[in-house]
Amino acid sequence: MAAETINAKLDGNGELVAVIFGVTGLVGKELAKTLLSTGGWKVYGVARRPDNVSPITDTNFQFISCDLLDRSSAHRNLSPVRHVTHLFWVTWTAQLRFDTSDCSDQNRTMLANVLDVILPAAPALRHVSLQTGIKHYVSLTGAAVDGGGGGGMAVYCEDSPRAESGNNFYYALEDLLRERLSGGGRRVAWSVLRPGLILGCSNRTFFNFMGSLCVYGAICKKLKKPFVFGGSAACWEGFCINGSDARLVAEQHVWAATNEINTTADGEAFNVCNGWSFTWKEIWGAVAEKFGLAAAAAEDEKGMFSPEFHYTAAMAEKGKVWAEIVEEEGLIPTEMEELANWGFLDSLFRLPGKMVASRNKSDRLGFSVKYKMLDSILYWIDVMRYDTLIPFP
């Protein structure tokens, strides 16, 4: 579609106009749906490639393909995006190891390229919403910190200090917004949201927990293997990380971006958590049953938990098995690696420390949406089934 047509179709004086960078990801898709269902919003969605699973067809939505690392591509493709009132940044580049300075530079460059285009063209811009994560509080090269005292758990609040060691590209993004939006020039309100383990549906996400879990469940079902939790005893038995349902993250983005009490031109941070604690031990059996693996769920704890089991080893040669499942079940064609990240599961289930954040600040300011972890998992399994990414049991 020509730039002039996009502009005529979506932009209008006095309207709420959002641009979402990373619209095909776990949160980006939900954010677009949340805004469009609210009414009164025009939405641009930006990503490298369009969604091939459940594309948004709303007349108030327009997809824009763009390589944000390419400055000329950003200027060419984003120039028609005018009259924007709200910018949502829910993307990052995974081309390099994310604990390196080069990764920080790449992610900063992406955001800088966008701001260079949007800020001069959008005089009505009211708010920029940045998404990072709970790992804001720890070194990306290391583990979460054990808090000591109080049960040995560190609970991170929004004013907890940055990690002193390693490299964290989250800081580069925050610092860029502070420089460009809170400095002596134009001042725009902005917020940063820090979710934990995000649960949603996408085949365009590198750290895809639900995709990994669902592919693993489908392979276990086909091969008649037990649905094993492979990890440490501490992660199996204890509350180690917050869950963050993609629906909740999307709603909190909108809440933070449209509630002027909560955000300032100096930036406002919010942890984003489901709101209920959980342990994998208490919910794993119910997840197994959802995949039609009732026999595994009925076994004793020893049958479900194994500190020796590693997903990277167990699933290393299962690409052909997944291809058979896709063909037999008539699923949307995907390579196993498009949905599953086995190294991520192995790391997640062996966290050497607890990575838990408080949502007291959001609760105090009136954000009341909450989900239980098991309910979130079961919901997103159903979504992935109806999107024909995984089979029904």
C-alpha positions, -999 to +999 in steps of 0.1 A: +000+000+000+013+034-009+024+057+019-002+083+011-030+057+013-018+045+047-017+080+060-051+089+047-066+057+061-052+058+096-042+093+106-067+119+117-068+150+138-078+144+174-076+106+172-057+082+193-030+067+171-007+040+183+024+026+167+035-008+180+071-020+173+072-058+175+036-063+167+040-100+157+055-110+191+039-124+222+028-090+237+027-070+204-002-090+190-022-087+223-015-050+226-029-044+191-060-064+198-064-047+232-063-012+216-085-021+187-111-037+210-112-006+232-124+016+203-113+050+192-078+038+183-060+037+150-030+013+151+001+008+131+019-025+137+056-027+127+078-058+123+101-073+097+075-098+085+037-100+087+020-125+110+013-157+091-008-173+119-036-150+129-032-117+111-052-087+123-078-077+098-094-048+116-099-018+092-082+005+119-050-016+117-022-013+092+009-035+092+042-019+081+072-041+072+105-025+083+141-033+092+146-010+122+184-016+122+185+000+087+183+037+091+172+043+055+145+016+058+132+032+090+130+066+074+114+053+042+088+030+058+079+050+089+077+084+073+039+081+067+033+075+104+021+109+115-002+122+142+010+094+165-001+098+201+013+067+216+044+046+208+049+011+222+083-005+220+079-043+226+108-055+204+145-063+205+171-078+182+185-112+191+212-113+164+239-111+190+244-125+225+222-103+246+248-099+274+273-081+251+280-044+244+274-050+207+238-062+215+233-030+236+245-010+206+222-027+182+191-023+203+199+013+210+204+019+173+170+004+165+152+027+190+172+057+180+163+052+143+127+051+152+128+082+175+146+101+147+116+096+124+087+097+148+096+126+171+098+153+143+067+139+125+044+134+156+038+167+174+008+151+192+030+123+207+019+119+244+036+088+256+063+062+248+060+028+265+091+007+266+091-030+275+121-047+290+119-073+317+126-085+353+162-092+343+166-054+346+176-062+382+203-088+375+233-092+352+223-109+319+257-127+322+248-142+355+220-154+377+194-138+399+207-128+433+197-147+464+184-122+488+194-137+521+173-133+552+135-133+548+135-168+534+165-162+512+146-145+484+153-111+467+120-094+458+128-066+433+109-033+435+110-007+407+136+014+425+160-015+431+194-006+418+208-017+384+231-047+384+267-036+388+283-063+367+279-076+332+260-059+303+223-053+301+208-038+269+177-027+289+198+001+304+208+014+270+172+017+260+161+034+292+190+058+290+182+067+254+146+075+263+157+096+293+181+115+270+156+121+242+124+126+261+134+139+295+162+162+284+163+199+278+145+197+244+111+182+238+096+164+269+073+134+264+059+112+291+073+077+291+072+045+311+091+012+312+074-021+319+093-051+333+075-084+329+087-118+341+081-150+322+058-140+293+030-164+283+015-159+249+012-172+214+036-164+186+060-182+162+082-150+160+096-150+196+130-162+206+123-169+242+090-186+236+080-205+268+045-216+256+058-227+222+085-247+239+061-263+264+035-271+237+060-287+212+074-307+241+040-319+251+030-329+216+062-349+211+057-366+244+022-376+233+032-389+200+062-409+213+043-420+245+070-405+267+064-391+302+060-353+305+091-346+326+101-314+344+138-313+339+154-289+363+167-282+398+148-292+429+148-255+440+130-245+408+106-275+410+096-269+446+099-231+451+085-198+437+114-188+415+100-164+389+069-143+381+046-153+353+033-125+331+003-133+309+006-115+275-030-102+280-020-086+313+012-071+299-008-056+270-034-041+294-008-027+317+009-011+287-023+007+279-030+015+315+004+031+320+003+049+287-032+065+292-032+072+329-014+105+334-011+100+371+013+071+365+038+085+340+060+116+337+086+130+314+112+117+338+101+081+332+081+057+354+089+020+359+064-007+366+069-044+373+044-066+354+034-097+372+004-120+372-001-114+409-002-149+423+028-170+433+031-206+420+055-236+420+060-259+390+055-288+413+019-278+421+008-271+385+029-296+363+004-325+366-025-303+354-004-291+324+004-327+316-034-336+316-041-307+293-018-323+268-036-356+271-008-370+292-029-381+322-007-411+328+024-389+334+004-366+356-008-395+377+027-408+384+044-400+416+066-370+419+097-390+408+080-396+374+074-359+367+106-344+381+142-353+370+173-332+378+191-352+351+167-345+323+178-318+298+156-306+270+184-297+247+196-334+248+162-350+248+148-330+219+180-326+199+170-351+172+132-346+173+128-322+144+116-350+122+091-361+148+077-325+149+075-324+111+054-356+112+031-341+138+026-310+117+018-330+086-005-355+103-024-329+122-026-304+093-009-277+114+006-244+101+040-254+088+067-246+113+102-259+120+105-271+156+130-243+163+104-216+153+083-225+183+107-242+207+139-230+224+152-260+244+182-241+259+157-215+273+137-242+291+169-258+305+180-224+318+146-214+331+141-246+351+176-243+366+177-207+378+204-206+404+186-179+423+150-165+426+139-138+402+108-124+418+094-088+414+069-070+435+038-055+418+029-034+449+034-001+430+009-010+402-016-023+428-013+008+448-019+030+417-050+011+407-040-016+382-060-046+393-057-072+365-044-106+378-041-141+365-031-174+381-002-191+364-020-224+357-050-206+342-026-186+319-008-217+307-041-236+300-056-206+282-026-201+259-025-238+251-060-235+238-051-204+218-022-222+201-045-251+193-071-229+177-044-211+158-034-246+145+002-242+157-001-274+179-025-304+178-055-310+199-051-341+222 
